[in-house]
Amino acid sequence: MYTRIINGIVIALFVAFVAIMTPGASAAGEPTVQVSEFQVNPPIMMPDSLGTITIVVKNTATSAQQKENSGLVASEFITSTVTDINVNIENVQLEGKGIKVISQDFENVGAIGPGQSIPLTFMIRAPAESGMYYPEVWIDTTGGKSTRYPIPVNVNTPVGIQKQAILIVESTLPESVNPGDEIPVTVTVKNTGETLADDVVLKIENVSMIAPKITDLYHIGTVGPTGEKSVEVILVSDKKADPGLIRVPVSLRYSWIDGSQYTNPTSIDIVLQGKAELGLVSVDTSPRRVPANQPFDLTMRIENTGTGEAKQVSATVDLPMTGTKQSFIGKIKQGNDAPAVFMLDSAKGGTYDYTATISYIDDLGTHTITKPMSLRVVPEDYTGAVILVLVVLAVAGFFGYRYWYLPRKNGHGALPWVKKN
């Protein structure tokens, strides 16, 4: 019996010794926190301007664990549990060190597990003087452990700043663009910065009168420092578009080397130059049948079937007769027509071949159109006069025969078929 009691006491003392010697937490990965990344926006602040500092607080432990043992029987543990150890963040604050911190401290942030992180953002105001400032992030955790981390803030100074990628867009297109035509455009993206631009995407927006023919999205890829890349774009224009400057909006989206994205709005400037197309619709005379040796009017109706306005329109005819052989019309808008009137003097009967010449100016320059024409002048009709002359001659012959010839022949002047008494 005493032996059992002694054995029990020994086992109890051994268990107590093991419990005392066994640590409550394994140092497989003691939890700590640090600022894994940060971002100052804008990267370069102007004096007395507002901005933000965003930090990411991370629990650097990847497998912090705690073991709990419930006892030892026959030199073996009965149960053993493993629990991840979280780190509890009590307070995160930003000490300005010359920067004015507008945001309040982050109190009782809470626990974050091994390998987990949490972002926090502070609102700041830059000082009035330029320079480099280093506000500090203070992180206090449960257990008295704390972290201090300086954040560099650039206020209007080039010290230590690398020039980011800066993309510009240049477009090359035909000198003459007529409404209704397809417009081939070479778009060149140039990087004038000192770092590469990644994931460059060009997007062309639609406007009312001009739109991309195939696609509005072009993936350019990476453009290195001082490098450039080009894409071929085809735009289509509406025939009803008014001539003049049309700006097609373009957005250029790309990523900087630090991963931040940037969008640069720009445009493709297109000057639509209207092309006038003039032609003769009709040619009329007044009177409709031009008689010989009488004045008449010649009217030509000129129509503009082009896409631009015709200015300083004039027309001439080279008919071999006197009168007004030049007509000034002025402007003819697209889809309209206007008359050219010529007042001409008399001409002899016959057919006259002549040339009508039309001159005008549009957005593309000065133009001249010539068209061969023909004019018929009806000769004078002498049939009535001839008949009248014949009638007069017949009457005169009758009277001459009756009162001159017969008296001389018969003596008494009677007609031949009248019997003598």
C-alpha positions, 0 to 999 in steps of 0.5 A: 500500500505504501508502495502505491502511495509512493508511486502516485506521489512520484508520478504526480511530482513528475507531471508537475515538473513536466508542466512547469518545464513545458512552455505554453507557446512554441517559438515556431513563429512568434507574431510581429507586425510591420508596415509591409508597403505604403503609398503617398498620394500624390507622390509629390505634394505641393506646399500646403496641399492635402494628400493621403498616406496609405499603409499596409500593416502585416502580421509577419508570422506565418505559423505562430502556434500555441500548444496546450497539453492536458496531462501525462499518463504512463509517460504519454500526453493524453491530448494536445491542441494547436492554436494560431496566435494572432497579434492584437493591434491596440493603436496605430497613429501617425506622428507628423514630424513636420507634416500635419496629420488631419486624421485621428489615430486608429484605436482598437484595430483588432487582431490579425492572424499570421500572414494577414494584413490590413490597410489604413489611410491617413489624411495629411496636409503638406507644410508651407516649405518644400523639402523631404519629410519623414512622418512616423507610423507608430503601431502598438500591440498587446503585450507592450510590443510596438513598431516605428516606421518612417514614411518619406513625403516629398513636398515640391522637391526633385530630390531622389525622385525618378521621372515616371513614364509620361505618354503622349499621342501623335496622329498622322492622317491624310491632308485631305479628308472628305466627309463620307470617306474612310480615314486611315490614321497612324497613332504613335504613342511615345514615352517621354519619361524615364521609366517604362509604361506597362499594359498600355491600352488605347481607347477611341471614343465615338463621336456623332459623325466619326467612329472606328471602323473595326474596333475602338480598343487597341492593346499596345503593351509595354513602351520603354523609356524614350520608346514609341509604338504605333497602331493603324486605326481606320475611322469612318466619317458620315457624309452629312458631317459639316466640314471643319475641325472634329476632335475624336476623344482618345483615352490612353491607360497605362501602369507605372512601374510601381503598379499604379494606373494612370489615364491620359485623355487626348484626342485625334484632331481631324479637319474635314474639308468639304468637296463641292461637286457642281453640275448642270441640271438644266439649260433653258431659253426664253422664249423656248424657241429662240428666233433669229434676230431677236434677243433672248435669255439663256438660263443654266441651273447649277447643282452642288451634289458634293459634301462641301460648299462651293464659293465664288461660283461663276459661269461663262458661255462663249456664244458668238453674239453680244450680250451678258455672257458671264454670270456671278452666282456666289455660294451654293451649299451642298444639296442646293442649286442656283441659276446662271442667267445670260441675256443675249442679243439677236443672232442669225438662224442656225446651230451654235456650238459653244462651251459653258465654263463653271468656276468655283472654290471649295475647301480643297482649292479652285476648280473649273468645269467645262461642258460642250453645249449647243444652241439652236436659233430658228431662222426667220420664216418668210412663207407668209411674205412670199404668199402675200407677194404672190397674191399682190402679183396675181392681183396686179397681173389681173388688173394689168391684163384687164385694164391695160392689155385687153384695151390695147388688143381689142380696142373696146376693152371687153373681155375675150369671152364677152360677145360683141353687140 
